[in-house]
Amino acid sequence: IVGQAATTGHVQNVRDAYADPRFDRKWDAKSGYRTRTLLAVPFFGSEGSVMGVIEMINKRSRAFFSHEDASILEAFGGQMAIAMENAMTDFPGSPYQERLQFWIIDSHSAHPTAI
């Protein structure tokens, strides 16, 4: 689902994770956690390409994620993109820059890896 948000650049708002064929239940099975709802919101760099995706699960009120929730994450994502781009350009040669570049590249795969 996150991969689709990254690939298409569109918000993915899932009201019932277990009813969505894209949802992989193995993480729930390993952790004992039960994912009910999911919101995946892509964020974009200054050149307009997807830099990453913010994912939220299980809204506390047990309601579904709203358009307002997505809008808030889009605004937050915009700030994240600015911070990430600034880190990439303002600190050349920094070990953090290399890790950030890896994360940005890996975020475009179907299964991003957190570092």
N, C-alpha and C positions, 0 to 999 in steps of 0.2 A: 504494500500500500504506500509506504514511504517511497519506494522505488518508482512507483507510478507518479507520485507527486513530483519527484525530481525529474523524471523523464518528460512529463507533459507540462510541467509548470502550473498545474491546477491543484487547488485545494481538494483534499480527499476527506470527506466527512462521513464516517461509518457509524451508523446507529446501532448495529448489532454485529460485532466482530465475528462471532461464530457462524453467522449466516452469510458472511462474505467469503467467497471462495479464494480470495487473495490472501486472507489472513492465515498465518502460520501458527498453529496452536502449540508447537513444540516448546516455545519459551514459557507459556503458561503451564504446561505439563511439568517442565523442569523446576519452575519456581513455586508452583502451587498457587500462583496468582490467577485471577480470572479477569481477563480483559473483556469489557462490555462495549464501550464506545471508544472511538479513536478519531483524532483530528490530526491530519498531516498537512502542514502549510509550507510551501516552498518559499525561499527568500532569494532575492536576485542581486547581483553585483551591478556596478555602475554601467557595465556594457550590456546589461539586460539578460545575461545568462544565469541559470540557476546555480547558486553557490552551495545550497544545502536545504535541508528540510527540518522544521521544528515539528516534533510529534508530541501530542498530549493524549493521555488515555484516562478513561473513567472519570468523567466530570463528577465532582463531589456531590452535587445535588441529585445524582443518578438520572438526571435529564440528559438530553442530547446536547451536543455542542451546537451553538447557534452561529449565525452569520456574524454577530458581534464578536464572539470568541475568535473566529477566524480573522476578523479585521484587526483585533488587538494583536494577534500573533503576527500578522503581516507587518504591522507597525514595528513590533519588536524585532522581527527579522530584518527589516530595513536598517535598524540600528546595528544589528549584528554584522550585516554585510559591510557597513561603513567601517566598523571596528576591525573586521578581518582584513579588508583592503588596506586600511591604514597600517596595520601590523605588517602586512606583506611589503609595503613600500617604504615605511619609515624605519624599519630595522633590518636592512639587508645584511645577510650573513649570520643572523641570529639563529640559534638552534630552534627557537620557537617558530621562526619563519618556515623552516624545513618541515616541521611537524604539521604546521597549519596547511602548507601546500599539499602534503600527503593527505590530510583530512579532506581538503576541498576536492582533490582528484578522486579519492575513494568514495566521496559522497555521491558521485555520479554512477556508481555501480548499483546493481540491484540489491546488494546487501552491504551497506556501509559498515565500516569497522570503527568503533569508538576508540580513541587513543587517549 
